[in-house]
């Protein structure tokens, strides 16, 4: 997501054989901040695998022929798996993991990649996970990783309670939810309110959610409730998920920070071990030149940006906002991936801890 949906009170705190697909190369990359589709050809596409029957996405496989980890990645609003190519390659190259990201059936192919197809995203990603589990029987660990709207889709995938092929074993082990839209009901109402002020982006978001539910929240309340992960917390718990990591910036200007607060509390009440990382100041926070890519979309910037602009200055965006999902450095996104790889590489699993993450102070455990 690229623009703020609503103003909320700011919390002021400091590949095997060639026929299957190429294996990850040694080249590392960073998808350009201003061109999300620039590196789309660097990773093989799922639609080139006959078994996917045209379902679009990207994947990467490590050099080892017996990988033990699969990471299923879920993109956010206004993005596709193109934004995740470098993350996929990083998973394969540096963590020996098979990684896949689907595009969600129905998502627009134009520059804005319109669509809130979270139900389809969950279904397509479950299909992809089962395919790679059958392709690589050596896989033992399967992690879900979603950002923004991808938190909605990945949460639904977990809540589906899918099993690994031919077994009664839960499909997913751990779920990393980064600035996730875990309340579609709230996100819809926020977008509706901001759309009323004239925001084309917010109006589009409302229209896309209404397309997914074939009607408005008033007309189709059950659909919105079914697609709100917070309301499906019992199914998430029953899925057999072993733990959750939530990460969000304190100055998020797209998904209300309260969504992570509420979801973390709900998950813990359901006895799901859940770690929560709250990002405070962004990396390089004193440098206005990096306010966009490192600050992300901030709530405070919505109010203060025009003030600074009127004075001929750039708002420095010192607090961590909603990061762009293709980034390797924005503090919220980087923290999410660091926690994912801590689980994958070091078995550092969630244990109901809470942390502050700060661009200067680093990570500080609260409890």
Number of C-alpha atoms within 10 A of each C-alpha: 23 17 18 24 27 21 19 18 12 15 14 9 11 13 20 16 8 8 9 14 18 19 22 25 16 11 10 12 14 16 21 13 15 8 11 22 18 15 17 19 11 19 24 22 23 24 15 17 15 10 11 15 10 13 21 20 27 28 31 31 28 24 18 15 12 15 20 18 23 26 25 24 26 33 30 28 23 20 28 27 27 25 28 30 31 24 26 26 30 22 26 28 22 14 15 24 28 32 27 29 32 30 26 26 18 14 22 16 12 8 11 15 15 19 24 30 23 29 20 20 27 24 20 22 26 23 16 22 26 16 15 17 22 13 12 18 11 13 17 12 18 23 22 27 25 26 31 26 29 30 29 30 35 33 31 27 27 29 21 18 18 19 16 17 14 7 8 9 14 18 26 26 18 26 26 28 28 30 33 29 31 29 25 25 21 16 24 22 15 22 23 20 18 19 19 11 10 10 16 13 17 24 19 17 24 25 21 20 23 20 14 20 21 13 16 17 19 8 12 13 13 12 18 24 16 16 22 22 28 26 18 20 21 14 18 22 20 16 21 20 21 17 22 25 26 24 32 34 33 29 33 30 28 27 33 29 26 15 20 26 15 13 22 24 16 17 21 17 13 14 13 23 20 26 23 26 26 25 29 28 27 28 23 18 20 13 12 16 13 18 25 19 17 29 30 30 27 30 31 21 25 16 11 16 17 14 14 14 11 10 8 9 12 18 19 20 27 25 28 32 35 35 32 26 29 24 22 19 16 25 29 36 24 17 21 23 19 12 21 24 16 13 18 23 14 10 10 12 19 22 15 19 14 18 16 21 24 22 18 12 11 12 16 13 11 10 8
